Amino acid sequence: MDETTATKLLDELRDGKISELLVKKEDFLVFRAALVKRSDFKHFRGIAQRGGDILYHYTKQPRS
């Protein structure tokens, strides 16, 4: 995964085209770099899965 792909997937998650996004352990560092650059960063909620993968959802309310 590259940052462009990560940004596209984050946009799809924000727009509701996909309901959740599974990021593999090996793609996490590239994905996170794209995620923290976003102004709506706090709307994304990641839940760690067994094995190191992360499942992301977009929330209407930003986390505090």
PDB file of N, CA, C and O in Angstrom:
ATOM      1  N   MET A   1       0.850  -1.175   0.000  1.00  0.00           N
ATOM      2  CA  MET A   1       0.000   0.000   0.000  1.00  0.00           C
ATOM      3  C   MET A   1       0.898   1.241   0.000  1.00  0.00           C
ATOM      4  O   MET A   1       1.930   1.279   0.670  1.00  0.00           O
ATOM      5  N   ASP A   2       0.482   2.252  -0.766  1.00  0.00           N
ATOM      6  CA  ASP A   2       1.194   3.531  -0.751  1.00  0.00           C
ATOM      7  C   ASP A   2       0.264   4.601  -0.193  1.00  0.00           C
ATOM      8  O   ASP A   2      -0.918   4.340   0.032  1.00  0.00           O
ATOM      9  N   GLU A   3       0.791   5.810   0.033  1.00  0.00           N
ATOM     10  CA  GLU A   3      -0.014   6.868   0.651  1.00  0.00           C
ATOM     11  C   GLU A   3      -1.205   7.276  -0.204  1.00  0.00           C
ATOM     12  O   GLU A   3      -2.259   7.619   0.330  1.00  0.00           O
ATOM     13  N   THR A   4      -1.053   7.243  -1.510  1.00  0.00           N
ATOM     14  CA  THR A   4      -2.156   7.599  -2.399  1.00  0.00           C
ATOM     15  C   THR A   4      -3.317   6.618  -2.242  1.00  0.00           C
ATOM     16  O   THR A   4      -4.476   7.024  -2.165  1.00  0.00           O
ATOM     17  N   THR A   5      -2.999   5.339  -2.196  1.00  0.00           N
ATOM     18  CA  THR A   5      -4.024   4.311  -2.005  1.00  0.00           C
ATOM     19  C   THR A   5      -4.679   4.463  -0.637  1.00  0.00           C
ATOM     20  O   THR A   5      -5.898   4.348  -0.511  1.00  0.00           O
ATOM     21  N   ALA A   6      -3.871   4.720   0.380  1.00  0.00           N
ATOM     22  CA  ALA A   6      -4.403   4.899   1.731  1.00  0.00           C
ATOM     23  C   ALA A   6      -5.354   6.083   1.789  1.00  0.00           C
ATOM     24  O   ALA A   6      -6.419   5.996   2.401  1.00  0.00           O
ATOM     25  N   THR A   7      -4.979   7.187   1.157  1.00  0.00           N
ATOM     26  CA  THR A   7      -5.835   8.380   1.137  1.00  0.00           C
ATOM     27  C   THR A   7      -7.152   8.087   0.430  1.00  0.00           C
ATOM     28  O   THR A   7      -8.211   8.517   0.884  1.00  0.00           O
ATOM     29  N   LYS A   8      -7.090   7.359  -0.677  1.00  0.00           N
ATOM     30  CA  LYS A   8      -8.300   6.991  -1.417  1.00  0.00           C
ATOM     31  C   LYS A   8      -9.216   6.126  -0.552  1.00  0.00           C
ATOM     32  O   LYS A   8     -10.428   6.342  -0.521  1.00  0.00           O
ATOM     33  N   LEU A   9      -8.642   5.151   0.148  1.00  0.00           N
ATOM     34  CA  LEU A   9      -9.439   4.285   1.012  1.00  0.00           C
ATOM     35  C   LEU A   9     -10.047   5.065   2.178  1.00  0.00           C
ATOM     36  O   LEU A   9     -11.190   4.815   2.563  1.00  0.00           O
ATOM     37  N   LEU A  10      -9.298   5.998   2.735  1.00  0.00           N
ATOM     38  CA  LEU A  10      -9.821   6.828   3.822  1.00  0.00           C
ATOM     39  C   LEU A  10     -10.977   7.704   3.332  1.00  0.00           C
ATOM     40  O   LEU A  10     -11.960   7.890   4.049  1.00  0.00           O
ATOM     41  N   ASP A  11     -10.862   8.235   2.127  1.00  0.00           N
ATOM     42  CA  ASP A  11     -11.951   9.030   1.546  1.00  0.00           C
ATOM     43  C   ASP A  11     -13.202   8.179   1.352  1.00  0.00           C
ATOM     44  O   ASP A  11     -14.313   8.632   1.629  1.00  0.00           O
ATOM     45  N   GLU A  12     -13.022   6.945   0.875  1.00  0.00           N
ATOM     46  CA  GLU A  12     -14.165   6.048   0.675  1.00  0.00           C
ATOM     47  C   GLU A  12     -14.832   5.713   2.005  1.00  0.00           C
ATOM     48  O   GLU A  12     -16.058   5.634   2.083  1.00  0.00           O
ATOM     49  N   LEU A  13     -14.040   5.518   3.039  1.00  0.00           N
ATOM     50  CA  LEU A  13     -14.586   5.234   4.360  1.00  0.00           C
ATOM     51  C   LEU A  13     -15.350   6.441   4.889  1.00  0.00           C
ATOM     52  O   LEU A  13     -16.444   6.289   5.432  1.00  0.00           O
ATOM     53  N   ARG A  14     -14.792   7.633   4.737  1.00  0.00           N
ATOM     54  CA  ARG A  14     -15.448   8.866   5.180  1.00  0.00           C
ATOM     55  C   ARG A  14     -16.762   9.088   4.433  1.00  0.00           C
ATOM     56  O   ARG A  14     -17.760   9.483   5.035  1.00  0.00           O
ATOM     57  N   ASP A  15     -16.762   8.835   3.127  1.00  0.00           N
ATOM     58  CA  ASP A  15     -17.943   9.081   2.296  1.00  0.00           C
ATOM     59  C   ASP A  15     -19.007   7.991   2.410  1.00  0.00           C
ATOM     60  O   ASP A  15     -20.086   8.129   1.834  1.00  0.00           O
ATOM     61  N   GLY A  16     -18.729   6.926   3.129  1.00  0.00           N
ATOM     62  CA  GLY A  16     -19.704   5.859   3.319  1.00  0.00           C
ATOM     63  C   GLY A  16     -19.742   4.840   2.203  1.00  0.00           C
ATOM     64  O   GLY A  16     -20.633   3.991   2.183  1.00  0.00           O
ATOM     65  N   LYS A  17     -18.807   4.895   1.276  1.00  0.00           N
ATOM     66  CA  LYS A  17     -18.768   3.906   0.189  1.00  0.00           C
ATOM     67  C   LYS A  17     -18.382   2.534   0.722  1.00  0.00           C
ATOM     68  O   LYS A  17     -18.794   1.507   0.182  1.00  0.00           O
ATOM     69  N   ILE A  18     -17.578   2.528   1.801  1.00  0.00           N
ATOM     70  CA  ILE A  18     -17.263   1.298   2.514  1.00  0.00           C
ATOM     71  C   ILE A  18     -17.562   1.548   3.989  1.00  0.00           C
ATOM     72  O   ILE A  18     -17.403   2.670   4.469  1.00  0.00           O
ATOM     73  N   SER A  19     -17.995   0.517   4.711  1.00  0.00           N
ATOM     74  CA  SER A  19     -18.383   0.704   6.114  1.00  0.00           C
ATOM     75  C   SER A  19     -17.225   0.495   7.077  1.00  0.00           C
ATOM     76  O   SER A  19     -17.237   1.025   8.188  1.00  0.00           O
ATOM     77  N   GLU A  20     -16.223  -0.275   6.659  1.00  0.00           N
ATOM     78  CA  GLU A  20     -15.055  -0.506   7.496  1.00  0.00           C
ATOM     79  C   GLU A  20     -13.855  -0.798   6.615  1.00  0.00           C
ATOM     80  O   GLU A  20     -13.993  -1.160   5.447  1.00  0.00           O
ATOM     81  N   LEU A  21     -12.679  -0.637   7.194  1.00  0.00           N
ATOM     82  CA  LEU A  21     -11.446  -0.804   6.444  1.00  0.00           C
ATOM     83  C   LEU A  21     -10.468  -1.606   7.280  1.00  0.00           C
ATOM     84  O   LEU A  21     -10.117  -1.197   8.387  1.00  0.00           O
ATOM     85  N   LEU A  22     -10.025  -2.742   6.764  1.00  0.00           N
ATOM     86  CA  LEU A  22      -9.058  -3.591   7.449  1.00  0.00           C
ATOM     87  C   LEU A  22      -7.673  -3.280   6.906  1.00  0.00           C
ATOM     88  O   LEU A  22      -7.409  -3.442   5.715  1.00  0.00           O
ATOM     89  N   VAL A  23      -6.791  -2.832   7.793  1.00  0.00           N
ATOM     90  CA  VAL A  23      -5.416  -2.505   7.420  1.00  0.00           C
ATOM     91  C   VAL A  23      -4.513  -3.605   7.966  1.00  0.00           C
ATOM     92  O   VAL A  23      -4.503  -3.875   9.167  1.00  0.00           O
ATOM     93  N   LYS A  24      -3.767  -4.227   7.084  1.00  0.00           N
ATOM     94  CA  LYS A  24      -2.859  -5.296   7.470  1.00  0.00           C
ATOM     95  C   LYS A  24      -1.673  -4.733   8.241  1.00  0.00           C
ATOM     96  O   LYS A  24      -1.281  -3.580   8.056  1.00  0.00           O
ATOM     97  N   LYS A  25      -1.123  -5.546   9.087  1.00  0.00           N
ATOM     98  CA  LYS A  25       0.009  -5.165   9.938  1.00  0.00           C
ATOM     99  C   LYS A  25       1.157  -4.578   9.124  1.00  0.00           C
ATOM    100  O   LYS A  25       1.750  -3.575   9.520  1.00  0.00           O
ATOM    101  N   GLU A  26       1.471  -5.191   8.001  1.00  0.00           N
ATOM    102  CA  GLU A  26       2.605  -4.747   7.183  1.00  0.00           C
ATOM    103  C   GLU A  26       2.348  -3.418   6.470  1.00  0.00           C
ATOM    104  O   GLU A  26       3.297  -2.772   6.027  1.00  0.00           O
ATOM    105  N   ASP A  27       1.083  -2.994   6.350  1.00  0.00           N
ATOM    106  CA  ASP A  27       0.733  -1.733   5.697  1.00  0.00           C
ATOM    107  C   ASP A  27       0.497  -0.594   6.681  1.00  0.00           C
ATOM    108  O   ASP A  27       0.272   0.542   6.265  1.00  0.00           O
ATOM    109  N   PHE A  28       0.545  -0.882   7.972  1.00  0.00           N
ATOM    110  CA  PHE A  28       0.141   0.090   8.979  1.00  0.00           C
ATOM    111  C   PHE A  28       0.952   1.386   8.953  1.00  0.00           C
ATOM    112  O   PHE A  28       0.360   2.463   9.013  1.00  0.00           O
ATOM    113  N   LEU A  29       2.262   1.326   8.869  1.00  0.00           N
ATOM    114  CA  LEU A  29       3.080   2.542   8.948  1.00  0.00           C
ATOM    115  C   LEU A  29       2.799   3.494   7.795  1.00  0.00           C
ATOM    116  O   LEU A  29       2.721   4.704   8.007  1.00  0.00           O
ATOM    117  N   VAL A  30       2.648   2.987   6.600  1.00  0.00           N
ATOM    118  CA  VAL A  30       2.325   3.826   5.445  1.00  0.00           C
ATOM    119  C   VAL A  30       0.916   4.388   5.598  1.00  0.00           C
ATOM    120  O   VAL A  30       0.678   5.565   5.328  1.00  0.00           O
ATOM    121  N   PHE A  31      -0.014   3.543   6.030  1.00  0.00           N
ATOM    122  CA  PHE A  31      -1.401   3.964   6.210  1.00  0.00           C
ATOM    123  C   PHE A  31      -1.506   5.059   7.266  1.00  0.00           C
ATOM    124  O   PHE A  31      -2.204   6.054   7.070  1.00  0.00           O
ATOM    125  N   ARG A  32      -0.814   4.873   8.376  1.00  0.00           N
ATOM    126  CA  ARG A  32      -0.870   5.853   9.463  1.00  0.00           C
ATOM    127  C   ARG A  32      -0.296   7.206   9.038  1.00  0.00           C
ATOM    128  O   ARG A  32      -0.798   8.252   9.449  1.00  0.00           O
ATOM    129  N   ALA A  33       0.747   7.186   8.221  1.00  0.00           N
ATOM    130  CA  ALA A  33       1.327   8.439   7.725  1.00  0.00           C
ATOM    131  C   ALA A  33       0.285   9.247   6.960  1.00  0.00           C
ATOM    132  O   ALA A  33       0.217  10.468   7.099  1.00  0.00           O
ATOM    133  N   ALA A  34      -0.528   8.566   6.151  1.00  0.00           N
ATOM    134  CA  ALA A  34      -1.588   9.254   5.406  1.00  0.00           C
ATOM    135  C   ALA A  34      -2.714   9.691   6.342  1.00  0.00           C
ATOM    136  O   ALA A  34      -3.303  10.756   6.154  1.00  0.00           O
ATOM    137  N   LEU A  35      -3.008   8.881   7.336  1.00  0.00           N
ATOM    138  CA  LEU A  35      -4.107   9.174   8.256  1.00  0.00           C
ATOM    139  C   LEU A  35      -3.841  10.417   9.107  1.00  0.00           C
ATOM    140  O   LEU A  35      -4.726  11.262   9.242  1.00  0.00           O
ATOM    141  N   VAL A  36      -2.659  10.545   9.675  1.00  0.00           N
ATOM    142  CA  VAL A  36      -2.397  11.656  10.597  1.00  0.00           C
ATOM    143  C   VAL A  36      -2.276  13.003   9.886  1.00  0.00           C
ATOM    144  O   VAL A  36      -2.303  14.042  10.546  1.00  0.00           O
ATOM    145  N   LYS A  37      -2.143  13.012   8.577  1.00  0.00           N
ATOM    146  CA  LYS A  37      -2.079  14.263   7.811  1.00  0.00           C
ATOM    147  C   LYS A  37      -3.458  14.876   7.576  1.00  0.00           C
ATOM    148  O   LYS A  37      -3.566  16.033   7.169  1.00  0.00           O
ATOM    149  N   ARG A  38      -4.498  14.108   7.828  1.00  0.00           N
ATOM    150  CA  ARG A  38      -5.859  14.549   7.525  1.00  0.00           C
ATOM    151  C   ARG A  38      -6.412  15.471   8.601  1.00  0.00           C
ATOM    152  O   ARG A  38      -6.103  15.322   9.783  1.00  0.00           O
ATOM    153  N   SER A  39      -7.235  16.431   8.175  1.00  0.00           N
ATOM    154  CA  SER A  39      -7.869  17.335   9.135  1.00  0.00           C
ATOM    155  C   SER A  39      -8.961  16.622   9.933  1.00  0.00           C
ATOM    156  O   SER A  39      -9.280  17.038  11.047  1.00  0.00           O
ATOM    157  N   ASP A  40      -9.538  15.548   9.374  1.00  0.00           N
ATOM    158  CA  ASP A  40     -10.592  14.796  10.072  1.00  0.00           C
ATOM    159  C   ASP A  40     -10.034  13.541  10.752  1.00  0.00           C
ATOM    160  O   ASP A  40     -10.755  12.561  10.944  1.00  0.00           O
ATOM    161  N   PHE A  41      -8.776  13.576  11.107  1.00  0.00           N
ATOM    162  CA  PHE A  41      -8.060  12.456  11.726  1.00  0.00           C
ATOM    163  C   PHE A  41      -8.817  11.863  12.918  1.00  0.00           C
ATOM    164  O   PHE A  41      -8.874  10.642  13.067  1.00  0.00           O
ATOM    165  N   LYS A  42      -9.383  12.698  13.747  1.00  0.00           N
ATOM    166  CA  LYS A  42     -10.030  12.218  14.970  1.00  0.00           C
ATOM    167  C   LYS A  42     -11.380  11.545  14.743  1.00  0.00           C
ATOM    168  O   LYS A  42     -11.983  11.032  15.686  1.00  0.00           O
ATOM    169  N   HIS A  43     -11.851  11.544  13.518  1.00  0.00           N
ATOM    170  CA  HIS A  43     -13.105  10.856  13.209  1.00  0.00           C
ATOM    171  C   HIS A  43     -12.888   9.376  12.906  1.00  0.00           C
ATOM    172  O   HIS A  43     -13.845   8.603  12.879  1.00  0.00           O
ATOM    173  N   PHE A  44     -11.651   8.983  12.681  1.00  0.00           N
ATOM    174  CA  PHE A  44     -11.337   7.596  12.362  1.00  0.00           C
ATOM    175  C   PHE A  44     -11.027   6.839  13.646  1.00  0.00           C
ATOM    176  O   PHE A  44     -10.227   7.284  14.468  1.00  0.00           O
ATOM    177  N   ARG A  45     -11.670   5.696  13.803  1.00  0.00           N
ATOM    178  CA  ARG A  45     -11.480   4.871  14.995  1.00  0.00           C
ATOM    179  C   ARG A  45     -10.921   3.522  14.568  1.00  0.00           C
ATOM    180  O   ARG A  45     -11.543   2.799  13.789  1.00  0.00           O
ATOM    181  N   GLY A  46      -9.743   3.190  15.083  1.00  0.00           N
ATOM    182  CA  GLY A  46      -9.112   1.923  14.765  1.00  0.00           C
ATOM    183  C   GLY A  46      -9.201   0.959  15.933  1.00  0.00           C
ATOM    184  O   GLY A  46      -8.961   1.332  17.081  1.00  0.00           O
ATOM    185  N   ILE A  47      -9.547  -0.280  15.631  1.00  0.00           N
ATOM    186  CA  ILE A  47      -9.656  -1.322  16.651  1.00  0.00           C
ATOM    187  C   ILE A  47      -8.662  -2.421  16.289  1.00  0.00           C
ATOM    188  O   ILE A  47      -8.754  -3.030  15.223  1.00  0.00           O
ATOM    189  N   ALA A  48      -7.717  -2.666  17.187  1.00  0.00           N
ATOM    190  CA  ALA A  48      -6.689  -3.682  16.947  1.00  0.00           C
ATOM    191  C   ALA A  48      -7.325  -5.069  16.911  1.00  0.00           C
ATOM    192  O   ALA A  48      -8.201  -5.395  17.711  1.00  0.00           O
ATOM    193  N   GLN A  49      -6.864  -5.862  15.973  1.00  0.00           N
ATOM    194  CA  GLN A  49      -7.337  -7.231  15.823  1.00  0.00           C
ATOM    195  C   GLN A  49      -6.214  -8.189  16.211  1.00  0.00           C
ATOM    196  O   GLN A  49      -5.047  -7.799  16.267  1.00  0.00           O
ATOM    197  N   ARG A  50      -6.557  -9.385  16.466  1.00  0.00           N
ATOM    198  CA  ARG A  50      -5.565 -10.400  16.770  1.00  0.00           C
ATOM    199  C   ARG A  50      -4.646 -10.577  15.553  1.00  0.00           C
ATOM    200  O   ARG A  50      -5.121 -10.718  14.426  1.00  0.00           O
ATOM    201  N   GLY A  51      -3.350 -10.569  15.785  1.00  0.00           N
ATOM    202  CA  GLY A  51      -2.390 -10.741  14.699  1.00  0.00           C
ATOM    203  C   GLY A  51      -1.785  -9.435  14.208  1.00  0.00           C
ATOM    204  O   GLY A  51      -0.898  -9.453  13.354  1.00  0.00           O
ATOM    205  N   GLY A  52      -2.245  -8.299  14.730  1.00  0.00           N
ATOM    206  CA  GLY A  52      -1.654  -7.018  14.375  1.00  0.00           C
ATOM    207  C   GLY A  52      -2.394  -6.205  13.337  1.00  0.00           C
ATOM    208  O   GLY A  52      -1.977  -5.087  13.034  1.00  0.00           O
ATOM    209  N   ASP A  53      -3.474  -6.720  12.780  1.00  0.00           N
ATOM    210  CA  ASP A  53      -4.269  -5.947  11.825  1.00  0.00           C
ATOM    211  C   ASP A  53      -5.147  -4.953  12.583  1.00  0.00           C
ATOM    212  O   ASP A  53      -5.414  -5.130  13.772  1.00  0.00           O
ATOM    213  N   ILE A  54      -5.592  -3.908  11.887  1.00  0.00           N
ATOM    214  CA  ILE A  54      -6.437  -2.894  12.510  1.00  0.00           C
ATOM    215  C   ILE A  54      -7.683  -2.685  11.664  1.00  0.00           C
ATOM    216  O   ILE A  54      -7.602  -2.579  10.440  1.00  0.00           O
ATOM    217  N   LEU A  55      -8.834  -2.626  12.320  1.00  0.00           N
ATOM    218  CA  LEU A  55     -10.110  -2.415  11.656  1.00  0.00           C
ATOM    219  C   LEU A  55     -10.553  -0.979  11.933  1.00  0.00           C
ATOM    220  O   LEU A  55     -10.750  -0.602  13.088  1.00  0.00           O
ATOM    221  N   TYR A  56     -10.709  -0.180  10.880  1.00  0.00           N
ATOM    222  CA  TYR A  56     -11.070   1.232  11.015  1.00  0.00           C
ATOM    223  C   TYR A  56     -12.523   1.477  10.655  1.00  0.00           C
ATOM    224  O   TYR A  56     -13.069   0.868   9.734  1.00  0.00           O
ATOM    225  N   HIS A  57     -13.137   2.386  11.407  1.00  0.00           N
ATOM    226  CA  HIS A  57     -14.482   2.889  11.141  1.00  0.00           C
ATOM    227  C   HIS A  57     -14.419   4.410  11.147  1.00  0.00           C
ATOM    228  O   HIS A  57     -13.515   5.001  11.737  1.00  0.00           O
ATOM    229  N   TYR A  58     -15.384   5.035  10.487  1.00  0.00           N
ATOM    230  CA  TYR A  58     -15.481   6.500  10.517  1.00  0.00           C
ATOM    231  C   TYR A  58     -16.648   6.863  11.416  1.00  0.00           C
ATOM    232  O   TYR A  58     -17.742   6.319  11.266  1.00  0.00           O
ATOM    233  N   THR A  59     -16.421   7.783  12.356  1.00  0.00           N
ATOM    234  CA  THR A  59     -17.470   8.198  13.278  1.00  0.00           C
ATOM    235  C   THR A  59     -17.864   9.648  13.004  1.00  0.00           C
ATOM    236  O   THR A  59     -17.033  10.457  12.593  1.00  0.00           O
ATOM    237  N   LYS A  60     -19.119   9.964  13.232  1.00  0.00           N
ATOM    238  CA  LYS A  60     -19.601  11.342  13.017  1.00  0.00           C
ATOM    239  C   LYS A  60     -19.015  12.290  14.045  1.00  0.00           C
ATOM    240  O   LYS A  60     -18.686  13.431  13.721  1.00  0.00           O
ATOM    241  N   GLN A  61     -18.881  11.831  15.280  1.00  0.00           N
ATOM    242  CA  GLN A  61     -18.314  12.636  16.357  1.00  0.00           C
ATOM    243  C   GLN A  61     -16.814  12.349  16.463  1.00  0.00           C
ATOM    244  O   GLN A  61     -16.413  11.187  16.510  1.00  0.00           O
ATOM    245  N   PRO A  62     -15.984  13.394  16.500  1.00  0.00           N
ATOM    246  CA  PRO A  62     -14.549  13.155  16.688  1.00  0.00           C
ATOM    247  C   PRO A  62     -14.270  12.675  18.106  1.00  0.00           C
ATOM    248  O   PRO A  62     -14.966  13.047  19.051  1.00  0.00           O
ATOM    249  N   ARG A  63     -13.253  11.854  18.238  1.00  0.00           N
ATOM    250  CA  ARG A  63     -12.859  11.421  19.583  1.00  0.00           C
ATOM    251  C   ARG A  63     -12.179  12.576  20.280  1.00  0.00           C
ATOM    252  O   ARG A  63     -11.653  13.477  19.626  1.00  0.00           O
ATOM    253  N   SER A  64     -12.184  12.560  21.573  1.00  0.00           N
ATOM    254  CA  SER A  64     -11.621  13.687  22.327  1.00  0.00           C
ATOM    255  C   SER A  64     -10.132  13.576  22.504  1.00  0.00           C
ATOM    256  O   SER A  64      -9.517  14.448  23.117  1.00  0.00           O
TER     257      SER A  64
END
